Amino acid sequence: MNKTIDYSGTTIGKYYLISRIGNGSFGVVYKAFDRVLSVEKAIKILEVSNPNEAYKLFSEASIPYKCTHHNIVKINTGELLDFNGEIVFVVDMELINGFSVEEILKRSETSVVWSINVIRNLLFAVEYSHIQGNIHRDIKPANILIDNGIPKLSDFGLASALGSVIIPWKWYRTHAAPETFVNNSIATVQTDIFALGMTLYRMVNGISDWNLFLSSIPNVENLIVSGKLIDKLPKSPIVPDKVYRIIKKACNKLPEKRYASATEMRNAIEKLLLMYDWKPQSEYYWIGHAIGEPVKEIYIESRRNCVEVVVTNNSRKSSQDSRRFGNILEATSYMFEYIKETTIR
């Protein structure tokens, strides 16, 4: 099939294709209507280049099918079907009511606290997958779906059995651990840990266009292959240092210095005492919410002889936290530092 063509409005087997909703590693995903069960589903259509080796595609369905977990997209079936005279493999999946993290990043609707909570929940799925003996190998914002607020890991098209040999160059390069860029590298838990760290970095920094962002970094290809990219990436001033330490450990160029398991990384995240979930309303105006705490606002106002950073608690000005500065740069620096310090306790 031609992946550049939108086949919405046509049928394949028992499925009526309603609309195209995305691309996977090797196929196209459609919202479809199951005419037998009278229910809407998501289906991924994969090309079958060699019908005699079509059984290899069943790993796309069988691995997540065996990994039944509420933080993993549910797989119903996988089967070979005829589509316009061509054999394709169709993966029948649950239909997610929401967006991918990549789409949410593009809409600028992430926050540091939200990002940490998403990764913490996703680590339960990764932990479970590893226990079942499977390495995902393609963890990135596009493969994390938010279903009615619940993070779910999707797209196991590159998944490998724990300890199996990885085919070089056949994965998402910018999230690939440096040890995987050599022949006969082995799929390990640390492969996924590295990708989780890069994903968390992108999320807490709210990077909407990853490729454009990387294009501004000199020698980025060498940094990726050597595992030194994380050391050259800029830091957002609102992200707490403890969060960056978790990212740096997960993305260490040496596998033995990363977290030993998804459980260990999740435990490190759970030790963070999350407080205010700050979200920007404009460049110089932020609102923060925390359970059981007053709603905070922080914004910058120009005065006759100074620039003031105003902090309010439930709309009442806090004289203790508000400050006056001589210029906008000093005021902005204080505002970001205040946001960072109140994000975690």
TIDRENDREN-766591 format. One record per residue (C-alpha): residue number from 1; residue in three letters; x negated, y, z negated. Coordinates in Angstrom, 3 decimals, m for minus. Layout:
<sites>
+-----+------+----------+----------+----------+
: seq : type :       xx :       yy :       zz :
+-----+------+----------+----------+----------+
: NUM :  ALA :        X :        Y :        Z :
...
+-----+------+----------+----------+----------+
</sites>
This chain:
<sites>
+-----+------+----------+----------+----------+
: seq : type :       xx :       yy :       zz :
+-----+------+----------+----------+----------+
:   1 :  MET :    0.000 :    0.000 :    0.000 :
:   2 :  ASN :   m1.038 :    3.567 :    0.593 :
:   3 :  LYS :   m1.461 :    5.218 :   m2.833 :
:   4 :  THR :   m1.210 :    8.685 :   m1.293 :
:   5 :  ILE :    2.404 :    8.032 :   m0.272 :
:   6 :  ASP :    5.268 :    8.507 :   m2.722 :
:   7 :  TYR :    7.573 :    5.512 :   m2.338 :
:   8 :  SER :   10.326 :    6.889 :   m4.574 :
:   9 :  GLY :   13.760 :    5.878 :   m3.311 :
:  10 :  THR :   12.616 :    2.491 :   m2.016 :
:  11 :  THR :   12.821 :   m0.963 :   m3.587 :
:  12 :  ILE :   10.328 :   m3.654 :   m4.463 :
:  13 :  GLY :   11.762 :   m6.952 :   m5.598 :
:  14 :  LYS :   14.401 :   m6.245 :   m8.232 :
:  15 :  TYR :   13.079 :   m2.726 :   m8.851 :
:  16 :  TYR :   14.430 :    0.518 :   m7.407 :
:  17 :  LEU :   11.659 :    3.124 :   m7.528 :
:  18 :  ILE :   13.068 :    6.281 :   m9.109 :
:  19 :  SER :    9.996 :    8.513 :   m9.275 :
:  20 :  ARG :    6.232 :    8.360 :   m9.291 :
:  21 :  ILE :    4.901 :    9.141 :  m12.772 :
:  22 :  GLY :    1.144 :    8.584 :  m12.575 :
:  23 :  ASN :   m1.900 :    6.627 :  m11.530 :
:  24 :  GLY :   m3.712 :    3.865 :  m13.358 :
:  25 :  SER :   m7.259 :    2.620 :  m12.846 :
:  26 :  PHE :   m6.357 :    0.684 :   m9.705 :
:  27 :  GLY :   m2.685 :    1.305 :   m9.056 :
:  28 :  VAL :    0.294 :    3.629 :   m9.084 :
:  29 :  VAL :    2.911 :    3.879 :  m11.832 :
:  30 :  TYR :    6.592 :    4.454 :  m11.096 :
:  31 :  LYS :    9.687 :    4.972 :  m13.158 :
:  32 :  ALA :   11.944 :    2.196 :  m11.880 :
:  33 :  PHE :   15.407 :    0.745 :  m12.363 :
:  34 :  ASP :   15.572 :   m2.987 :  m13.023 :
:  35 :  ARG :   18.652 :   m3.973 :  m10.996 :
:  36 :  VAL :   18.953 :   m7.335 :  m12.756 :
:  37 :  LEU :   18.873 :   m6.071 :  m16.338 :
:  38 :  SER :   20.322 :   m2.604 :  m15.540 :
:  39 :  VAL :   17.596 :   m0.800 :  m17.468 :
:  40 :  GLU :   14.911 :    1.745 :  m16.644 :
:  41 :  LYS :   11.286 :    0.670 :  m16.934 :
:  42 :  ALA :    7.818 :    1.722 :  m15.896 :
:  43 :  ILE :    6.072 :   m0.464 :  m13.346 :
:  44 :  LYS :    2.495 :   m0.352 :  m12.137 :
:  45 :  ILE :    1.895 :   m1.480 :   m8.556 :
:  46 :  LEU :   m1.582 :   m2.867 :   m7.905 :
:  47 :  GLU :   m3.100 :   m3.569 :   m4.513 :
:  48 :  VAL :   m4.101 :   m7.174 :   m3.813 :
:  49 :  SER :   m7.166 :   m7.059 :   m1.570 :
:  50 :  ASN :   m7.662 :  m10.831 :   m1.588 :
:  51 :  PRO :   m4.519 :  m12.966 :   m2.099 :
:  52 :  ASN :   m6.708 :  m15.958 :   m3.015 :
:  53 :  GLU :   m8.092 :  m14.055 :   m5.998 :
:  54 :  ALA :   m4.844 :  m12.339 :   m6.988 :
:  55 :  TYR :   m4.783 :  m14.238 :  m10.279 :
:  56 :  LYS :   m7.588 :  m11.966 :  m11.532 :
:  57 :  LEU :   m5.113 :   m9.105 :  m11.640 :
:  58 :  PHE :   m3.102 :  m10.924 :  m14.270 :
:  59 :  SER :   m5.552 :   m9.676 :  m16.903 :
:  60 :  GLU :   m3.954 :   m6.255 :  m16.380 :
:  61 :  ALA :   m0.761 :   m7.744 :  m17.790 :
:  62 :  SER :   m1.926 :  m10.665 :  m19.922 :
:  63 :  ILE :   m4.333 :   m8.779 :  m22.202 :
:  64 :  PRO :   m1.838 :   m6.146 :  m23.458 :
:  65 :  TYR :    0.928 :   m8.774 :  m23.398 :
:  66 :  LYS :   m1.036 :  m10.737 :  m25.973 :
:  67 :  CYS :   m1.839 :   m7.541 :  m27.890 :
:  68 :  THR :    1.668 :   m6.855 :  m29.154 :
:  69 :  HIS :    1.351 :   m3.762 :  m31.325 :
:  70 :  HIS :    3.522 :   m0.669 :  m31.814 :
:  71 :  ASN :    0.573 :    1.529 :  m30.762 :
:  72 :  ILE :    0.053 :   m0.366 :  m27.493 :
:  73 :  VAL :    2.338 :    0.039 :  m24.479 :
:  74 :  LYS :    4.491 :   m3.088 :  m24.282 :
:  75 :  ILE :    4.041 :   m5.316 :  m21.233 :
:  76 :  ASN :    7.052 :   m7.382 :  m20.180 :
:  77 :  THR :    5.900 :   m9.353 :  m17.134 :
:  78 :  GLY :    3.457 :   m9.410 :  m14.244 :
:  79 :  GLU :    4.196 :  m10.909 :  m10.848 :
:  80 :  LEU :    3.197 :  m10.936 :   m7.189 :
:  81 :  LEU :    5.776 :   m9.366 :   m4.871 :
:  82 :  ASP :    6.112 :   m8.512 :   m1.204 :
:  83 :  PHE :    6.207 :   m4.777 :   m0.511 :
:  84 :  ASN :    6.622 :   m3.689 :    3.125 :
:  85 :  GLY :    4.981 :   m6.901 :    4.309 :
:  86 :  GLU :    2.065 :   m6.594 :    1.885 :
:  87 :  ILE :    1.436 :   m8.637 :   m1.282 :
:  88 :  VAL :    1.126 :   m6.450 :   m4.387 :
:  89 :  PHE :    0.939 :   m7.194 :   m8.092 :
:  90 :  VAL :    3.612 :   m5.534 :  m10.242 :
:  91 :  VAL :    3.193 :   m4.987 :  m13.973 :
:  92 :  ASP :    6.544 :   m4.470 :  m15.751 :
:  93 :  MET :    6.106 :   m2.167 :  m18.794 :
:  94 :  GLU :    8.148 :   m0.239 :  m21.325 :
:  95 :  LEU :    9.101 :    3.254 :  m20.190 :
:  96 :  ILE :    7.455 :    5.889 :  m22.357 :
:  97 :  ASN :    9.560 :    8.850 :  m23.435 :
:  98 :  GLY :    6.887 :   11.513 :  m23.426 :
:  99 :  PHE :    3.575 :   12.514 :  m21.887 :
: 100 :  SER :   m0.034 :   11.435 :  m21.855 :
: 101 :  VAL :   m2.510 :   13.296 :  m24.047 :
: 102 :  GLU :   m4.161 :   14.521 :  m20.848 :
: 103 :  GLU :   m0.896 :   16.161 :  m19.786 :
: 104 :  ILE :   m0.431 :   17.644 :  m23.268 :
: 105 :  LEU :   m3.944 :   19.101 :  m23.117 :
: 106 :  LYS :   m3.108 :   20.751 :  m19.804 :
: 107 :  ARG :   m0.051 :   22.307 :  m21.458 :
: 108 :  SER :   m2.263 :   23.619 :  m24.304 :
: 109 :  GLU :   m0.060 :   22.013 :  m26.936 :
: 110 :  THR :   m2.692 :   20.241 :  m29.019 :
: 111 :  SER :   m4.151 :   21.168 :  m32.397 :
: 112 :  VAL :   m6.995 :   19.857 :  m34.548 :
: 113 :  VAL :   m4.721 :   18.164 :  m37.107 :
: 114 :  TRP :   m2.452 :   16.694 :  m34.422 :
: 115 :  SER :   m5.475 :   15.343 :  m32.521 :
: 116 :  ILE :   m6.938 :   13.711 :  m35.620 :
: 117 :  ASN :   m3.622 :   12.049 :  m36.436 :
: 118 :  VAL :   m3.247 :   10.726 :  m32.875 :
: 119 :  ILE :   m6.713 :    9.138 :  m32.926 :
: 120 :  ARG :   m6.157 :    7.754 :  m36.428 :
: 121 :  ASN :   m3.007 :    5.966 :  m35.261 :
: 122 :  LEU :   m4.634 :    4.853 :  m32.036 :
: 123 :  LEU :   m7.445 :    3.236 :  m34.009 :
: 124 :  PHE :   m4.914 :    0.755 :  m35.403 :
: 125 :  ALA :   m4.260 :   m0.369 :  m31.815 :
: 126 :  VAL :   m7.966 :   m0.541 :  m30.949 :
: 127 :  GLU :   m8.658 :   m2.439 :  m34.154 :
: 128 :  TYR :   m5.929 :   m4.951 :  m33.309 :
: 129 :  SER :   m7.161 :   m5.324 :  m29.732 :
: 130 :  HIS :  m10.696 :   m6.007 :  m30.959 :
: 131 :  ILE :   m9.439 :   m8.611 :  m33.419 :
: 132 :  GLN :   m7.776 :  m10.330 :  m30.461 :
: 133 :  GLY :  m11.170 :  m10.338 :  m28.723 :
: 134 :  ASN :  m10.498 :   m7.619 :  m26.148 :
: 135 :  ILE :  m12.415 :   m4.423 :  m25.379 :
: 136 :  HIS :  m10.339 :   m1.719 :  m23.652 :
: 137 :  ARG :  m13.280 :    0.031 :  m21.907 :
: 138 :  ASP :  m11.163 :    2.895 :  m20.550 :
: 139 :  ILE :  m10.097 :    4.964 :  m23.562 :
: 140 :  LYS :   m9.434 :    8.541 :  m22.488 :
: 141 :  PRO :   m6.649 :   11.150 :  m22.836 :
: 142 :  ALA :   m4.885 :    9.928 :  m19.674 :
: 143 :  ASN :   m4.506 :    6.454 :  m21.208 :
: 144 :  ILE :   m3.021 :    7.633 :  m24.498 :
: 145 :  LEU :    0.726 :    8.104 :  m24.200 :
: 146 :  ILE :    2.904 :    9.831 :  m26.781 :
: 147 :  ASP :    6.246 :    8.025 :  m27.042 :
: 148 :  ASN :    8.682 :   10.020 :  m29.204 :
: 149 :  GLY :    5.703 :   11.169 :  m31.268 :
: 150 :  ILE :    4.061 :    7.717 :  m31.476 :
: 151 :  PRO :    0.615 :    7.364 :  m29.813 :
: 152 :  LYS :    0.312 :    4.310 :  m27.572 :
: 153 :  LEU :   m2.708 :    2.933 :  m25.763 :
: 154 :  SER :   m2.093 :    2.047 :  m22.122 :
: 155 :  ASP :   m3.877 :    0.855 :  m18.969 :
: 156 :  PHE :   m5.887 :   m2.266 :  m19.769 :
: 157 :  GLY :   m6.985 :   m2.556 :  m16.152 :
: 158 :  LEU :  m10.686 :   m2.470 :  m17.112 :
: 159 :  ALA :  m10.331 :   m4.496 :  m20.306 :
: 160 :  SER :  m12.910 :   m7.179 :  m20.957 :
: 161 :  ALA :  m13.250 :  m10.054 :  m23.366 :
: 162 :  LEU :  m15.526 :   m9.235 :  m26.277 :
: 163 :  GLY :  m19.072 :  m10.245 :  m25.336 :
: 164 :  SER :  m18.444 :  m10.484 :  m21.581 :
: 165 :  VAL :  m20.743 :   m8.923 :  m19.005 :
: 166 :  ILE :  m19.656 :   m5.497 :  m17.723 :
: 167 :  ILE :  m19.806 :   m4.673 :  m14.023 :
: 168 :  PRO :  m21.897 :   m1.472 :  m13.813 :
: 169 :  TRP :  m20.371 :    1.776 :  m12.500 :
: 170 :  LYS :  m16.819 :    0.485 :  m12.717 :
: 171 :  TRP :  m15.339 :    2.630 :  m15.465 :
: 172 :  TYR :  m14.706 :    6.220 :  m16.559 :
: 173 :  ARG :  m18.287 :    7.457 :  m16.479 :
: 174 :  THR :  m18.035 :   10.475 :  m18.785 :
: 175 :  HIS :  m16.727 :    8.278 :  m21.620 :
: 176 :  ALA :  m19.091 :    5.375 :  m20.935 :
: 177 :  ALA :  m21.670 :    4.509 :  m23.581 :
: 178 :  PRO :  m25.269 :    4.828 :  m22.312 :
: 179 :  GLU :  m26.051 :    1.124 :  m22.776 :
: 180 :  THR :  m23.373 :    0.248 :  m20.192 :
: 181 :  PHE :  m25.292 :    1.956 :  m17.364 :
: 182 :  VAL :  m27.608 :   m1.011 :  m16.927 :
: 183 :  ASN :  m27.133 :   m4.387 :  m15.281 :
: 184 :  ASN :  m25.781 :   m7.251 :  m17.383 :
: 185 :  SER :  m24.638 :   m5.003 :  m20.232 :
: 186 :  ILE :  m22.264 :   m6.636 :  m22.692 :
: 187 :  ALA :  m18.793 :   m5.440 :  m23.706 :
: 188 :  THR :  m18.896 :   m4.615 :  m27.414 :
: 189 :  VAL :  m16.792 :   m2.874 :  m30.025 :
: 190 :  GLN :  m19.209 :    0.063 :  m29.837 :
: 191 :  THR :  m18.264 :    0.569 :  m26.178 :
: 192 :  ASP :  m14.772 :    1.585 :  m27.241 :
: 193 :  ILE :  m16.003 :    3.508 :  m30.297 :
: 194 :  PHE :  m18.080 :    5.743 :  m28.015 :
: 195 :  ALA :  m15.084 :    6.454 :  m25.764 :
: 196 :  LEU :  m12.924 :    7.209 :  m28.806 :
: 197 :  GLY :  m15.464 :    9.781 :  m29.970 :
: 198 :  MET :  m15.513 :   11.518 :  m26.594 :
: 199 :  THR :  m11.713 :   11.484 :  m26.511 :
: 200 :  LEU :  m11.507 :   13.030 :  m29.977 :
: 201 :  TYR :  m13.993 :   15.727 :  m28.919 :
: 202 :  ARG :  m11.851 :   16.694 :  m25.943 :
: 203 :  MET :   m8.687 :   16.766 :  m28.026 :
: 204 :  VAL :   m9.850 :   18.856 :  m30.997 :
: 205 :  ASN :  m11.463 :   21.332 :  m28.617 :
: 206 :  GLY :   m8.327 :   21.536 :  m26.477 :
: 207 :  ILE :  m10.178 :   21.031 :  m23.182 :
: 208 :  SER :   m7.541 :   21.157 :  m20.465 :
: 209 :  ASP :   m9.761 :   20.528 :  m17.412 :
: 210 :  TRP :  m12.537 :   18.104 :  m18.345 :
: 211 :  ASN :  m14.209 :   17.968 :  m14.931 :
: 212 :  LEU :  m14.329 :   21.750 :  m14.623 :
: 213 :  PHE :  m15.642 :   21.976 :  m18.177 :
: 214 :  LEU :  m18.470 :   19.521 :  m17.443 :
: 215 :  SER :  m19.406 :   21.278 :  m14.198 :
: 216 :  SER :  m20.733 :   24.205 :  m16.241 :
: 217 :  ILE :  m23.226 :   22.008 :  m18.136 :
: 218 :  PRO :  m26.704 :   21.693 :  m16.542 :
: 219 :  ASN :  m27.994 :   18.192 :  m15.748 :
: 220 :  VAL :  m24.699 :   16.685 :  m16.860 :
: 221 :  GLU :  m25.233 :   13.386 :  m15.001 :
: 222 :  ASN :  m28.533 :   12.739 :  m16.756 :
: 223 :  LEU :  m26.955 :   13.636 :  m20.085 :
: 224 :  ILE :  m24.129 :   11.144 :  m19.493 :
: 225 :  VAL :  m26.435 :    8.256 :  m18.581 :
: 226 :  SER :  m28.857 :    8.978 :  m21.439 :
: 227 :  GLY :  m26.082 :    9.336 :  m24.022 :
: 228 :  LYS :  m27.138 :   12.886 :  m24.884 :
: 229 :  LEU :  m24.045 :   14.649 :  m23.529 :
: 230 :  ILE :  m22.381 :   15.029 :  m26.936 :
: 231 :  ASP :  m25.437 :   16.939 :  m28.226 :
: 232 :  LYS :  m25.114 :   19.535 :  m25.459 :
: 233 :  LEU :  m21.367 :   20.121 :  m25.645 :
: 234 :  PRO :  m20.237 :   23.400 :  m27.240 :
: 235 :  LYS :  m18.312 :   23.440 :  m30.510 :
: 236 :  SER :  m15.035 :   25.237 :  m31.060 :
: 237 :  PRO :  m15.329 :   27.605 :  m34.066 :
: 238 :  ILE :  m12.044 :   26.329 :  m35.539 :
: 239 :  VAL :  m13.041 :   22.645 :  m35.764 :
: 240 :  PRO :  m14.310 :   21.607 :  m39.239 :
: 241 :  ASP :  m17.880 :   20.321 :  m39.487 :
: 242 :  LYS :  m16.688 :   17.034 :  m41.022 :
: 243 :  VAL :  m14.726 :   16.327 :  m37.843 :
: 244 :  TYR :  m17.787 :   16.961 :  m35.688 :
: 245 :  ARG :  m19.806 :   14.581 :  m37.854 :
: 246 :  ILE :  m17.295 :   11.820 :  m37.098 :
: 247 :  ILE :  m17.500 :   12.584 :  m33.367 :
: 248 :  LYS :  m21.307 :   12.633 :  m33.388 :
: 249 :  LYS :  m21.490 :    9.297 :  m35.206 :
: 250 :  ALA :  m19.004 :    7.678 :  m32.826 :
: 251 :  CYS :  m20.951 :    8.997 :  m29.821 :
: 252 :  ASN :  m24.455 :    8.214 :  m31.031 :
: 253 :  LYS :  m26.605 :    7.065 :  m28.111 :
: 254 :  LEU :  m27.675 :    4.037 :  m30.170 :
: 255 :  PRO :  m24.852 :    1.464 :  m30.599 :
: 256 :  GLU :  m26.114 :    0.337 :  m34.009 :
: 257 :  LYS :  m25.768 :    3.871 :  m35.363 :
: 258 :  ARG :  m22.122 :    4.202 :  m34.348 :
: 259 :  TYR :  m19.225 :    2.990 :  m36.440 :
: 260 :  ALA :  m19.418 :   m0.784 :  m36.759 :
: 261 :  SER :  m15.690 :   m1.162 :  m36.119 :
: 262 :  ALA :  m12.492 :    0.707 :  m35.350 :
: 263 :  THR :  m11.548 :    0.133 :  m38.992 :
: 264 :  GLU :  m14.680 :    1.917 :  m40.213 :
: 265 :  MET :  m14.011 :    4.884 :  m37.921 :
: 266 :  ARG :  m10.372 :    5.024 :  m39.047 :
: 267 :  ASN :  m11.451 :    4.950 :  m42.703 :
: 268 :  ALA :  m13.774 :    7.895 :  m42.057 :
: 269 :  ILE :  m10.916 :    9.856 :  m40.496 :
: 270 :  GLU :   m8.544 :    8.976 :  m43.326 :
: 271 :  LYS :  m11.010 :   10.445 :  m45.840 :
: 272 :  LEU :  m10.405 :   13.856 :  m44.270 :
: 273 :  LEU :   m7.919 :   15.713 :  m46.450 :
: 274 :  LEU :   m5.878 :   17.402 :  m43.753 :
: 275 :  MET :   m4.244 :   20.682 :  m44.713 :
: 276 :  TYR :   m3.052 :   23.327 :  m42.272 :
: 277 :  ASP :   m2.047 :   22.454 :  m38.727 :
: 278 :  TRP :   m2.937 :   25.695 :  m36.949 :
: 279 :  LYS :   m1.497 :   26.604 :  m33.562 :
: 280 :  PRO :   m2.208 :   29.768 :  m31.569 :
: 281 :  GLN :    0.689 :   32.018 :  m30.655 :
: 282 :  SER :   m1.596 :   34.426 :  m28.794 :
: 283 :  GLU :   m5.308 :   35.188 :  m28.707 :
: 284 :  TYR :   m5.295 :   36.960 :  m32.069 :
: 285 :  TYR :   m2.286 :   35.394 :  m33.770 :
: 286 :  TRP :   m2.102 :   31.904 :  m35.293 :
: 287 :  ILE :    0.468 :   30.083 :  m37.441 :
: 288 :  GLY :   m0.408 :   27.224 :  m39.788 :
: 289 :  HIS :    1.869 :   24.630 :  m41.399 :
: 290 :  ALA :    1.053 :   22.188 :  m44.197 :
: 291 :  ILE :    3.295 :   19.810 :  m46.101 :
: 292 :  GLY :    4.316 :   21.307 :  m49.431 :
: 293 :  GLU :    2.425 :   24.550 :  m48.787 :
: 294 :  PRO :    3.544 :   28.035 :  m47.713 :
: 295 :  VAL :    3.566 :   28.828 :  m44.008 :
: 296 :  LYS :    0.456 :   30.818 :  m43.156 :
: 297 :  GLU :   m0.012 :   33.432 :  m40.493 :
: 298 :  ILE :   m3.276 :   35.051 :  m39.516 :
: 299 :  TYR :   m3.560 :   37.878 :  m37.020 :
: 300 :  ILE :   m5.729 :   40.849 :  m36.113 :
: 301 :  GLU :   m4.538 :   44.454 :  m36.176 :
: 302 :  SER :   m6.412 :   47.565 :  m35.070 :
: 303 :  ARG :   m6.540 :   50.388 :  m37.634 :
: 304 :  ARG :   m7.795 :   53.946 :  m37.227 :
: 305 :  ASN :  m11.275 :   53.258 :  m38.603 :
: 306 :  CYS :  m11.436 :   49.455 :  m38.689 :
: 307 :  VAL :  m10.067 :   46.123 :  m37.517 :
: 308 :  GLU :   m8.044 :   44.164 :  m40.061 :
: 309 :  VAL :   m7.486 :   40.424 :  m40.283 :
: 310 :  VAL :   m4.130 :   39.940 :  m41.982 :
: 311 :  VAL :   m3.284 :   36.656 :  m43.728 :
: 312 :  THR :    0.246 :   35.990 :  m44.942 :
: 313 :  ASN :    1.823 :   33.232 :  m47.024 :
: 314 :  ASN :    5.529 :   32.813 :  m46.265 :
: 315 :  SER :    5.410 :   36.249 :  m44.582 :
: 316 :  ARG :    3.887 :   37.922 :  m47.667 :
: 317 :  LYS :    0.496 :   39.528 :  m47.131 :
: 318 :  SER :   m2.339 :   37.920 :  m49.061 :
: 319 :  SER :   m4.644 :   40.674 :  m50.292 :
: 320 :  GLN :   m7.074 :   37.992 :  m51.450 :
: 321 :  ASP :   m7.553 :   36.545 :  m47.957 :
: 322 :  SER :   m7.008 :   39.587 :  m45.721 :
: 323 :  ARG :  m10.156 :   41.464 :  m44.680 :
: 324 :  ARG :  m11.215 :   44.630 :  m42.849 :
: 325 :  PHE :  m14.114 :   44.763 :  m40.406 :
: 326 :  GLY :  m15.962 :   47.297 :  m38.314 :
: 327 :  ASN :  m15.353 :   45.587 :  m34.966 :
: 328 :  ILE :  m13.298 :   42.920 :  m33.221 :
: 329 :  LEU :  m16.175 :   40.395 :  m33.057 :
: 330 :  GLU :  m16.571 :   40.326 :  m36.843 :
: 331 :  ALA :  m12.815 :   40.121 :  m37.288 :
: 332 :  THR :  m12.476 :   37.257 :  m34.831 :
: 333 :  SER :  m15.337 :   35.387 :  m36.483 :
: 334 :  TYR :  m13.627 :   35.646 :  m39.878 :
: 335 :  MET :  m10.264 :   34.580 :  m38.449 :
: 336 :  PHE :  m11.756 :   31.438 :  m36.895 :
: 337 :  GLU :  m13.721 :   30.635 :  m40.043 :
: 338 :  TYR :  m10.557 :   30.977 :  m42.150 :
: 339 :  ILE :   m8.684 :   28.634 :  m39.800 :
: 340 :  LYS :  m11.532 :   26.108 :  m39.929 :
: 341 :  GLU :  m11.809 :   26.188 :  m43.722 :
: 342 :  THR :   m8.063 :   25.710 :  m44.274 :
: 343 :  THR :   m7.643 :   22.901 :  m41.734 :
: 344 :  ILE :   m9.025 :   20.361 :  m44.204 :
: 345 :  ARG :   m9.392 :   20.603 :  m47.969 :
+-----+------+----------+----------+----------+
</sites>
